[in-house]
Amino acid sequence: MKETLNNDLIKAVKERLLEDRNIVVVLMEALSIGKEAVYRRLRGEVPFTFYEVVLIAKLMGLSLDEIAGNSVTNGALFSSNLQKTEDPFDYFYTICNSSRDIYTFIADDPKAMVSAAANALPFVFHSHYEMLTKFRLCRWLHQYPDIKIIKNMSNIHFPEKLMDLLFSLSDLLRQVPETCIIWDTNVFKALANDIKYFIDLNLMSEKDLSQIKTEFLDLLDEIEEAAYNGMYSNGNKLHVYISSINLESSYTYMEKTGFALSIFHLYAIDYIHSQHPDICKEQKRWIDSLKRYSTLISSCAEKQRLTFFKEQREMVYAL
């Protein structure tokens, strides 16, 4: 077992290394030990200490659970935020804070890229719009355990620290050098239907509805402009596809030099993720395969782009 763990760690480090980096040099710098000490560990004569493994994992973006789990079960491990707390806002803050850490880690690499396929509008695309974000939170609260049914979303007061964090998420998404998003053709319709449901149940005031419609239209304007230019206002690339087939769920693949992460979205705001190489490879392959059934509307397909956004605006006007 000790030998297997040692070998799996070395294999994982080699997979993360840049082409021009030598594993001996990297480990010498990371562990502050001499060349011969590194060679003894690589040969298996001296096992890595737990402290050394933690240092290596932090430097290389490795998952200790993944290394240990693969050695024991030869499977892929997933991490999650599914740890409910009594305060739903604290729980949501924890999820958003994890997302902020991931995007901050990804965005600092000029070669970083985020690819996603979504049948629901991702939070990070509209989290800088106050009422849209509050609405999505209210919808989620309706299904949160031990929470009484909300009478009206106007009566809910959101913690300031949570709203500040949410506003920052959209900016972090736009800091990633390249983003590719494939949307289900009904991605905006799904959000509009949720809003209509709240309206029909008198869970939303006329003032709230008016503000939500204004923000919804502003969001469409913002996304259409970015799609027209093929980039965000800061110059980072954006590729937008509209799928011709229904997307059964939402998932994301993120990568930077020496690091990859697969995210599977569930329960409206939650997600599970994995750094397992096989999972990440399959996630990337699956998202890329969806492009064959989708229309690229960023920097091209002007007629399709104009038609698509016109239909979305008409749907919002009709709310």
C-alpha positions in Angstrom: 0.0 0.0 0.0 2.8 2.4 0.9 4.5 1.7 -2.4 1.3 2.2 -4.3 0.5 5.5 -2.7 4.0 6.7 -3.4 3.8 5.7 -7.0 0.4 7.3 -7.5 1.6 10.6 -6.0 4.6 10.6 -8.4 2.4 9.8 -11.3 0.0 12.6 -10.4 2.8 15.1 -10.1 4.2 14.1 -13.5 0.8 14.6 -15.1 0.6 18.1 -13.8 4.1 19.2 -14.8 4.7 21.6 -17.6 6.7 20.2 -20.5 9.8 22.3 -19.6 9.8 21.4 -15.9 11.8 18.5 -14.4 10.1 16.6 -11.6 13.4 16.6 -9.6 13.8 20.3 -9.8 10.2 20.9 -8.9 10.3 18.7 -5.8 13.6 20.2 -4.7 12.0 23.6 -4.8 8.7 22.6 -3.2 10.2 20.5 -0.4 13.5 22.5 0.2 15.5 19.2 0.0 18.6 18.2 -2.0 18.7 16.3 -5.3 19.7 13.0 -3.7 16.9 13.2 -1.2 14.4 13.7 -4.0 15.9 10.7 -6.0 15.5 8.5 -2.9 11.8 9.4 -2.7 11.3 8.8 -6.5 12.9 5.4 -6.2 10.7 4.5 -3.3 13.6 4.1 -0.9 12.2 6.8 1.3 8.4 7.5 1.4 7.1 11.0 1.2 6.0 12.3 4.6 2.5 13.5 5.1 3.7 17.1 5.4 5.6 16.8 2.1 2.5 15.3 0.4 0.4 18.3 1.6 3.0 20.7 0.2 3.1 19.0 -3.1 -0.7 18.7 -3.4 -1.0 22.5 -2.6 1.6 23.4 -5.2 0.4 21.1 -8.0 -3.4 21.5 -7.4 -3.7 17.8 -6.5 -6.5 16.1 -4.5 -5.3 14.0 -1.6 -8.6 12.2 -1.6 -8.2 11.4 -5.2 -4.7 10.0 -4.8 -5.6 7.9 -1.8 -9.0 6.9 -3.2 -7.6 5.6 -6.5 -5.0 3.6 -4.6 -7.7 1.8 -2.6 -10.7 1.5 -5.0 -9.3 2.4 -8.4 -12.3 4.7 -8.8 -12.9 8.4 -9.2 -13.7 10.5 -6.1 -16.0 13.5 -6.1 -16.2 16.4 -3.7 -19.3 18.3 -2.8 -20.7 21.2 -0.8 -23.8 19.2 0.2 -23.6 20.0 4.0 -26.7 21.7 5.0 -26.7 24.3 7.8 -29.5 25.7 9.8 -29.1 29.1 8.1 -29.7 28.7 4.3 -27.9 32.0 3.6 -24.7 30.7 5.3 -25.0 27.5 3.2 -25.4 29.5 0.0 -22.5 31.8 1.0 -20.3 28.7 1.5 -21.2 27.5 -2.0 -20.6 30.9 -3.6 -17.3 31.3 -1.7 -16.1 28.0 -3.1 -17.0 29.1 -6.6 -15.1 32.4 -6.1 -12.0 30.4 -5.0 -12.2 28.2 -8.1 -12.6 31.1 -10.5 -9.9 33.1 -8.8 -7.5 30.1 -9.1 -8.4 29.6 -12.8 -8.4 33.2 -14.0 -4.7 34.0 -13.2 -3.5 31.8 -16.1 -3.5 33.3 -19.7 -4.2 29.8 -21.0 -7.2 29.1 -18.7 -10.5 28.2 -20.2 -14.0 27.4 -19.0 -16.4 25.3 -21.1 -20.0 24.7 -20.1 -23.2 23.2 -21.3 -26.3 24.5 -19.5 -30.0 23.9 -19.5 -30.4 26.5 -16.8 -28.9 30.0 -16.7 -25.8 29.8 -14.5 -25.8 32.0 -11.5 -22.4 33.5 -12.4 -23.9 35.0 -15.6 -26.4 37.2 -13.7 -25.2 37.4 -10.1 -24.4 41.1 -10.6 -28.1 41.8 -11.2 -29.7 42.2 -7.8 -33.4 41.3 -8.3 -32.7 38.4 -10.7 -30.3 36.9 -8.2 -32.7 37.4 -5.3 -35.4 35.7 -7.3 -33.2 32.7 -8.0 -32.4 32.5 -4.3 -36.1 32.7 -3.3 -37.0 29.9 -5.7 -34.3 27.8 -4.1 -35.5 28.7 -0.6 -38.9 27.3 -1.5 -37.3 23.8 -1.6 -34.9 24.3 1.3 -35.5 21.9 4.3 -37.4 23.3 7.3 -38.1 26.7 5.6 -41.7 27.9 5.6 -43.2 28.7 2.2 -42.3 32.3 1.4 -45.3 34.6 1.1 -43.6 37.3 -0.9 -40.0 37.7 -2.0 -40.1 41.4 -1.0 -40.2 40.3 2.7 -36.8 38.5 2.5 -33.7 40.3 3.6 -30.5 39.1 2.2 -27.2 39.4 4.1 -25.0 42.2 2.7 -21.9 40.0 2.6 -23.7 37.4 0.5 -24.9 40.0 -2.0 -21.3 41.5 -2.2 -20.0 38.1 -2.9 -22.5 37.4 -5.6 -21.8 40.6 -7.4 -18.1 39.7 -7.5 -18.8 36.3 -9.1 -19.9 37.6 -12.5 -16.7 39.8 -12.7 -14.5 36.7 -11.9 -16.2 34.7 -14.7 -15.3 37.5 -17.1 -11.7 37.5 -15.9 -11.2 34.0 -17.4 -9.2 34.4 -20.7 -11.6 32.2 -22.7 -15.1 31.0 -22.0 -17.2 28.7 -24.2 -20.9 28.2 -23.3 -23.5 26.0 -24.9 -27.0 26.9 -24.0 -30.1 24.8 -24.3 -32.5 26.6 -26.6 -34.9 27.0 -23.7 -32.3 28.3 -21.2 -33.9 31.7 -20.8 -37.5 30.4 -21.2 -36.9 28.2 -18.1 -36.1 31.3 -16.0 -39.1 33.1 -17.4 -41.4 30.2 -16.6 -40.1 30.2 -13.0 -40.8 34.0 -12.8 -44.3 33.5 -14.2 -45.0 30.8 -11.6 -44.1 33.2 -8.8 -46.4 35.8 -10.4 -49.3 33.4 -10.6 -48.9 32.6 -6.9 -48.7 36.3 -5.9 -45.2 35.7 -4.5 -43.9 38.8 -6.3 -45.0 42.4 -6.2 -45.5 44.6 -9.2 -42.5 46.6 -8.3 -40.3 43.4 -8.1 -41.6 42.2 -11.4 -40.9 45.5 -13.1 -37.3 45.5 -11.8 -36.8 41.9 -12.7 -38.0 42.5 -16.3 -35.7 45.5 -16.6 -32.7 43.5 -15.3 -33.6 40.5 -17.6 -33.6 42.8 -20.6 -30.4 44.4 -19.6 -28.8 40.9 -19.2 -30.0 40.0 -22.7 -28.5 43.2 -24.1 -25.2 42.5 -22.3 -24.9 38.9 -23.5 -26.0 39.8 -27.0 -23.3 42.5 -27.3 -20.6 40.1 -26.0 -21.8 37.4 -28.4 -21.7 40.0 -31.3 -18.1 40.9 -30.4 -17.0 37.4 -29.5 -15.6 38.8 -26.3 -16.5 40.5 -23.0 -15.9 44.3 -22.6 -12.5 43.5 -21.1 -11.4 41.7 -24.2 -11.5 38.1 -22.9 -13.0 35.6 -25.4 -16.5 34.4 -25.3 -18.0 31.7 -27.6 -21.7 31.2 -27.4 -23.5 28.3 -28.9 -27.3 27.5 -29.0 -28.0 23.8 -28.9 -30.4 22.2 -31.3 -31.0 19.4 -29.0 -32.2 19.4 -25.4 -29.5 19.4 -22.7 -30.5 17.0 -19.9 -28.4 18.7 -17.3 -25.7 21.4 -16.7 -22.0 20.7 -16.4 -18.8 22.7 -16.6 -15.2 21.9 -17.5 -12.4 24.2 -16.3 -8.7 24.1 -17.1 -5.5 26.0 -16.6 -1.9 24.9 -17.0 -1.4 21.7 -15.1 -4.9 21.7 -13.7 -8.4 20.5 -14.8 -11.7 20.3 -13.0 -15.1 18.9 -13.9 -18.3 20.2 -12.2 -21.8 18.7 -12.3 -24.5 21.1 -11.3 -27.5 19.9 -9.2 -30.3 21.0 -6.8 -30.5 24.5 -8.4 -27.3 25.9 -6.7 -25.3 22.9 -5.6 -22.6 21.0 -7.4 -20.2 18.1 -7.2 -16.7 18.2 -8.7 -13.8 16.0 -9.5 -10.2 16.4 -10.6 -9.9 12.8 -11.7 -8.1 12.9 -15.1 -10.5 10.4 -16.8 -13.6 12.3 -15.6 -12.1 15.6 -16.8 -11.2 14.1 -20.1 -14.7 12.7 -20.7 -16.3 15.9 -19.5 -14.3 17.9 -22.0 -15.0 15.4 -24.8 -18.7 15.4 -24.1 -19.1 19.2 -24.1 -17.0 19.5 -27.3 -19.3 16.9 -28.9 -22.3 19.0 -28.3 -20.9 21.7 -30.6 -21.8 19.4 -33.5 -25.5 19.8 -32.6 -25.3 23.6 -31.9 -25.1 26.9 -33.7 -22.2 29.3 -32.9 -23.8 32.7 -32.6 -20.7 34.7 -31.4 -19.0 36.7 -34.1 -21.0 34.9 -36.8 -24.5 33.6 -37.7 -25.9 37.1 -37.4 -29.4 36.2 -38.5 -29.7 33.3 -36.0 -28.3 35.5 -33.2 -30.7 38.4 -33.9 -33.6 36.0 -34.1 -32.7 34.2 -30.9 -32.4 37.4 -28.8 -35.5 38.9 -30.3 -37.5 35.8 -29.2 -36.0 36.1 -25.7 -37.0 39.7 -25.4 -40.5 39.1 -26.6 -40.8 36.4 -23.9 -39.7 38.8 -21.2 -42.1 41.5 -22.4 -45.0 39.0 -22.1 -44.4 38.3 -18.4 
